[in-house]
């Protein structure tokens, strides 16, 4: 019986991350992952039974961290006094920046490269959660017009985050995310 080694598993995961970034889930090749990790293809399948299992191992933490963050923000959003939205904006920008630093590559794979996987609808799920957060956190009633505004606000916020996530790193990204959160949350009650 062959035992799995953590170092080999990590090499496989890193090679898979690079392959999914480059090719996306649908076009990713287990053979290329095997070559990239310097693990024979047969041995690769001892660590991960399928491409689906390997993709899940690569993106699972990120796929759980982001909805968890949105749920926590949503709870805060509903309980915060409108006059304290400045503090909420600060908390949101710090949390998003931390997630970007930790899961940036994986998050972009989920958003841009998950076609054909169980995560193909990840972007829509995130957008809908943000829309609900804005709808119930900002508006007194969920009317059709308020729903459309909440959807538009969520789309704009998510588009801005993705732009920063794709095009910046480090402190520059943190500052831009902070400014975006301030723009969307500070004084929102007076702008709607």
N, C-alpha and C positions, 0 to 999 in steps of 0.2 A: 504494500500500500504506500503510495507516495503522499507525502505531507506537503501542504501548501506553505510557502514561505512568504512572509509579509513583504520583504524587499521585492520579490518577483511580482506579487500582487500590485504593489505601488508602481512598478515599472509599466505593467499592463494598463493600469488606470491612467497614468500620464500619457502613454502612447495613444490610448483611446480618446482622451480629452483632446489631444492635438488632431487626431483623425476626425473626430466629430466637429471640431471647429473648422477644419479645412473642407470637409466633404458633406457635413450634415449627417443626420441619422440615416436617411434613406440610402444615400450613396456610400456610406462608410463601409470599409472593407475589413473584415476580421483578419484577413491575410496581411493587410498593411499594418494593422495593429500588432499582429504577431511579429512582423519584421521590425517595427518601430520599438517594440519592447524587448527584442532579442530573445523571444520565447517561442519555441516550436508551436505551430498551430494546434497540434493535438494537446499539448500541455496548456495552452491558452483556454481550451474548452474544459479543462479540469478546474480552472479557476472560475470561469464564467460559462454557463451552459449555452448561452446564446448572445447574439448581438443585443437583444432586448434587455437581458440581464446585465450586460456590461454597460449599456446606456443608462439604465436605472442606477447602477452603482456610481456612475459619474455625476449624474444630475440630481439625485434624490435629495441630498441635504439642501441644495439651493432651492429645489422645488417646494420644500417644506418651510424653509426659513422665510421666504418672501410672503406667502399667505399668512404665516404666523405673525409677521410684522404688521401686515395690513389689518389683521383681526385685532391686534393690540392697539394699533393706532385708531381704529374704528371705535373701540371701547373708550379710549381717551377722548376722541372727538365728540362722542355723545355725552360725556360727563363733564367736559371742560366748560367753564364759563367763557362765553364769547370774548370777553375782555382779556382772557388768558391765552388766546390763540397764538400769540407771539412765542410763548414758551412751548406750545405744541409744535409749532413750526421748527423750533430749534431741536426738539427731541426727534422729530421726523427726519430732519436733515442729517443728524448724527447717526441715527439707526440706518438710514439708506446708505450713507457713506461707508459705514462698517460692513454692511452686506455687500456693497460693491467691491470693497477691498478683499473680502473673503471669498465671494462667489461670482465675481465679475465675469469670468470666462464661462462658467457653467450657466449663469443666467442668460447670457447672450446665445448660448447654444439652445436653451429652452425657448427663447423668443424667436430666433432666426433659423435654427437648424433642426427642429424636432419633427418635421414633416414625416409621416409614416410611423411615428412612435406613439406610445400611449400618452405622450405629453404634447401632442400636436395642437391641442386647444389651450395650452398653458397661457399664452398671451391673452386670449379672450377671457379666460377665468380671472386673470389679474385685473384686466380692464373693468370687468363687471364688478369685482369687489371694490375697486376704487370708486366706481360710479355710485355704488350703494353708500360708501362712506361719505362721499360728497352730498348725495341726495339727502340722507337722513341726518347728517351732521350740520348741514347748512340751512336747508329749507324747512319751513314749518309744516308744509304739507307736500306729499308726493304727487303733485298734479302732473299732467302730461308735459306741460311747459317746463316745470322744474326737473322732470326726468331728462328732458333733452338738454337742459343746461348742465345738469350733473354729468351726463355722458360727455358733453363737450369739454367740460373742465377736466374730467378724468382722462380723456384722450390727450388733451394738451399737456397735462402733468406727466403722463406716462411717456409721451413723445419726447418731452424735454429730458426726462431721466435717461431714456435710451440714447439720446444724442450725446449726453455727457458720458454715459457708460461706454459708448463706442469710441468716442474721440478724445477723451482725457484720462488722466491718471493722477493718483496721489492728491496732493494739496490743491491743485487746480480743480480737480473733480469735486473735492469736498467743498470748496468755496462756491462753485457753480450750483451744486445741489442745495447748499444752504440758501443761496439767493433765490433759487427756484421755489423752495419751500416757503420762504418769506413772502414771495410774490403771491403764491396760491393761498396762503393761510392768514397772513397778517391783514387785518382789516377786511376780511372777506364779507363779514356781515353788512358792512356799509357799501359794498360794491355790488351786491346782488339785489 
